[in-house]
Amino acid sequence: MDTVDFKRRNILRGALLMTMAGTATTLGTAAHAANATRFARFAYTGCRTTKERSARGKGINVYRVDPATGTWTHVQLVENLVNPSFLAFDREQRFLYAVHGDFSEISSFRIDRETGSLSLINQQSAGGRNPVHLVADQSNRFIIVANYATASLAVLPIRQDGGLDPLVQLLQLPGNGGPHKVEQTGPHPHHAVYDPTRRFLVVPDKGVDRVFTLEFDPAKPLLKLTEPGFVATRPGAGPRHASHHPNLPLLYVNYELDSSLSVNRFDRATGSITPIQIVPSTPDSFVGANTSAEVEVHPSGRFVYVSNRGSDLIGAFSIDAAWGRVTPAGWTSSGGRGPRFMTIDPSGTMLHAANELTDTIVTFNIDPETGALSPSGRVIETGSPTCIAFLGA
C-alpha cells in the first residue's frame, strides 16, 4: 500500500468514526430525553446475610418508588434467604431471579405487577459454588449463571410459570491463575452481560485476567466460546464487571485488583475485544488500599461511572464522542463504606450506591451536562446491600 492510499484510508476511517460519533450523540441525547420519563415503579435490593460475611442483611427488600419525588417506601421483606447477593429479571420483567452467594442455588420469584411483592416459585442448583451473577438469554427461555468459585457458566431453562428447571449445560472456563496468590487461584468469572445486539455474552474473569466472549444458541441449547474466545488483560488486573456503550461499539471494563478502568473496541460482528485505553479508577491523590467494584455507562452514552472500595469514591468519567476514550470528571464520596454495587435508575437522572459495610443505599443526582454527582439527601437504610434491581414503568 502506498503512502497516499494509506492516508486516504485513514482519512475515510476518521470520517466514518466522526459520523458514527455524531449519530451516537444524537441518539444518546434522544435516548436520554426518553429515559427521563421512564421512572422505576419498584426497587429490589439483594444483600449478604451470613456471619461468615459479617453481614447484617435479612433478605430481599422490595420498595415502591415515587415517580415524582424518588422516595422509596418499603413494601416487603422476603426472609429466610441465604445471601441473595445478586438479582436479575427475565426480559419481560415478570419474574425475579436471585443467586445465593457462597452457596450453590438460584431462587425464582413471581412479581405482582400491581404491588411489586414477590412470591417464591422454586430453587435450583447452579451446578457450582458461589454464583455471583446471572442474566436471561436473548430468547428469554434460559438463565445463564456465573459460578465464581468453580469457574463455570451454568445454563438453566425458564419454565412457563417462571420457575427454573435443572441445568442443561455447565461450561468450564479455561485458564491458569494470575499473579495474585489469594484472589487469582484459577478462573473466577465475575459477571455475564449481553452486548446491545444480544448476540454475544461478555464474561470478565478476575482469576485469569481475561475477558471472555461467548455465543449462546437457545435452539440447541449451547453456550460456547467465540474464536479466539477472550482478550487478555494486564497481569494481576483482575477484570470484574463490564458495561457496553448504548450506541457505539465500545466496552468499558473495571479491574478490581489494580483499581483501573479500560476502554475497549467491541466488534459487534465477531465479538472481538480490543483495548484502547486504561486509566486509574481513583484520583492520583489517593494512595491507600483500594479495589474497584462496579462500572456502568450512562444511558446517554456520555459518561461512565466506577465505584471503589477502600477510597469509597465513585469516579465519573466523560466519554469522548469520537473515540470513546475517557477523561476524569471528578470523584464523589459514596456516602458510606464499601460501595460494592451502584446503578443508574431507569430515568437516567439518579445514581444509587449500595454501601455494603455501612448498611445504606445513597442516592445521587446526575448533572446531565457534566455527569457530576451530587447527594440528593435520600438515604435508604438496609443491611449489607449488594445489589439493586429496578422494575420499570
Secondary structure, DSSP 8 states (H G I E B T S, - for coil): --HHHHHHHHHHHHHHHHHHHHHHHHHHHHHHHHHTT---SEEEEEE---GGGT----SEEEEEE-TTT--EEEEEEE-S-S-EEEEEE-TTSSEEEEEETTSSEEEEEEE-TTT--EEEEEEEE-SSS-EEEEEE-TTSSEEEEEETTTTEEEEEEB-TTS-B---SEEEE------S-TTT-SS--B---EE-TTSSEEEEEETTTTEEEEEEEETTTTEEEEEEEEEEE--TT--EEEEEE-SSSSEEEEEETTTTEEEEEEE-TTT--EEEEEEEESS-TT--S--EEEEEEE-TTSSEEEEEEESS-EEEEEEE-TTT--EEEEEEEE-SSS-EEEEEE-TTSSEEEEEETTTTEEEEEEE-TTT--EEEEEEEEE-SSEEEEEEE--
